[in-house]
Amino acid sequence: MSKEVKVASLTILAGVILFVGVRFLKGIAIFSNINTYYVVYNDIDGLKTSNPVILNGLPVGRVSHIDILQDQNNKLLVTMEIKDNLIIKDKTVALLTDPDLLGDKAIALTIKGNSIAESGDTLVSKIDKGLTGVLEAKANPIIEALDSTLTSLNAMLKEYKGMGENVQKTVDNAAVITGKVAQIDVRDLQTSLKNLKVMSEEMAAVSKDLKPLSEKMNAIADSVQTIPMGEISNELQTSLVKLDNILKAIDEAEGSLGLLVKDEKLYNDLDQTVKDLDKLFVDLRENPKRYVHFSLFGKKDKSAKKEKDNDDAE
């Protein structure tokens, strides 16, 4: 056997070994038959030939070709080679997904439908966000909230830009107050506390003395509550009615008091009588002998008789 034949034989053998090894590493049976299925995606997001086709996490085939369909807005036609012993239904979904965090793509099959799909049929396409998409969806709201928080914090810092000086002033004032508190004599504080204690005891004593007074006030309040205010009010109303009748009678010149108030002649006569009585009392005080005659021995006073005779003569 010539050297050329040996080299060609070894090259062919190495190629066969390489082909068998790759298929073995991809989890595809070497000597088993395969069926071909197609799926169309708008974007394959990094899918490559030889990426696995899996069912419930188990590799059942691989991606054999990826072609561009320029007559369909540059959609991508993916050709899959799947073991022929796997039954594929007509509504099976080919989900483009990320099975791990390394970024490798795979097509996950979800068997659906009633009829069996034949080799060469096109399956339903669907694109999954994958782990990266899920993390991105979870992270976006957090990033937006963080951005809003930072914006609010920035606005607050701008609004209170001069707050540092106020804080420093507050700290200085607190230091001054602390220094003054430190200067307070402990003995003075103890004396104040003793005085406060004495005052508290005195207030307690006063409270005890006020308790009987409070009880008496309560008794007085109870007595006031028992007063028949309704009867008193009725009697007062009756008295006011009588007083109103009396004043009305006086105003209408009924009775002596009414005549005295209304009859001017009666008032004038009464006034003249009072004046005459006043004159009589004055004369009686100044000339009592003119009205009173008496003698201890039953004799008449001659001077009085003489005076009387003079009066008669006149």
SULZIUR-V386620 format. One record per residue. N is the residue number from 1. SS is DSSP state (H for helix, E for strand, L for the rest). Layout:
N:SS
N:SS
This chain:
1:L
2:L
3:H
4:H
5:H
6:H
7:H
8:H
9:H
10:H
11:H
12:H
13:H
14:H
15:H
16:H
17:H
18:H
19:H
20:H
21:H
22:H
23:H
24:H
25:H
26:L
27:L
28:L
29:L
30:L
31:L
32:L
33:L
34:E
35:E
36:E
37:E
38:E
39:E
40:E
41:E
42:L
43:L
44:L
45:L
46:L
47:L
48:L
49:L
50:L
51:L
52:E
53:E
54:E
55:E
56:L
57:L
58:E
59:E
60:E
61:E
62:E
63:E
64:E
65:E
66:E
67:E
68:E
69:E
70:H
71:H
72:H
73:L
74:L
75:E
76:E
77:E
78:E
79:E
80:E
81:E
82:E
83:E
84:L
85:L
86:L
87:L
88:L
89:E
90:L
91:L
92:L
93:E
94:E
95:E
96:E
97:E
98:E
99:L
100:L
101:L
102:L
103:L
104:L
105:E
106:E
107:E
108:E
109:E
110:E
111:L
112:L
113:L
114:L
115:L
116:E
117:L
118:L
119:L
120:L
121:L
122:E
123:L
124:E
125:E
126:E
127:E
128:L
129:L
130:H
131:H
132:H
133:H
134:H
135:H
136:H
137:H
138:H
139:H
140:H
141:H
142:H
143:H
144:H
145:H
146:H
147:H
148:H
149:H
150:H
151:H
152:H
153:H
154:H
155:H
156:H
157:H
158:H
159:H
160:L
161:L
162:L
163:H
164:H
165:H
166:H
167:H
168:H
169:H
170:H
171:H
172:H
173:H
174:H
175:H
176:H
177:H
178:H
179:H
180:H
181:H
182:H
183:L
184:L
185:L
186:H
187:H
188:H
189:H
190:H
191:H
192:H
193:H
194:H
195:H
196:H
197:H
198:H
199:H
200:H
201:H
202:H
203:H
204:H
205:H
206:H
207:H
208:H
209:H
210:H
211:H
212:H
213:H
214:H
215:H
216:H
217:H
218:H
219:H
220:H
221:H
222:H
223:H
224:H
225:H
226:H
227:L
228:L
229:H
230:H
231:H
232:H
233:H
234:H
235:H
236:H
237:H
238:H
239:H
240:H
241:H
242:H
243:H
244:H
245:H
246:H
247:H
248:H
249:H
250:H
251:H
252:L
253:L
254:L
255:H
256:H
257:H
258:H
259:H
260:H
261:H
262:H
263:L
264:H
265:H
266:H
267:H
268:H
269:H
270:H
271:H
272:H
273:H
274:H
275:H
276:H
277:H
278:H
279:H
280:H
281:H
282:H
283:H
284:H
285:H
286:H
287:L
288:H
289:H
290:H
291:L
292:L
293:L
294:L
295:L
296:L
297:L
298:L
299:L
300:L
301:L
302:H
303:H
304:H
305:H
306:H
307:H
308:H
309:H
310:H
311:H
312:H
313:H
314:L
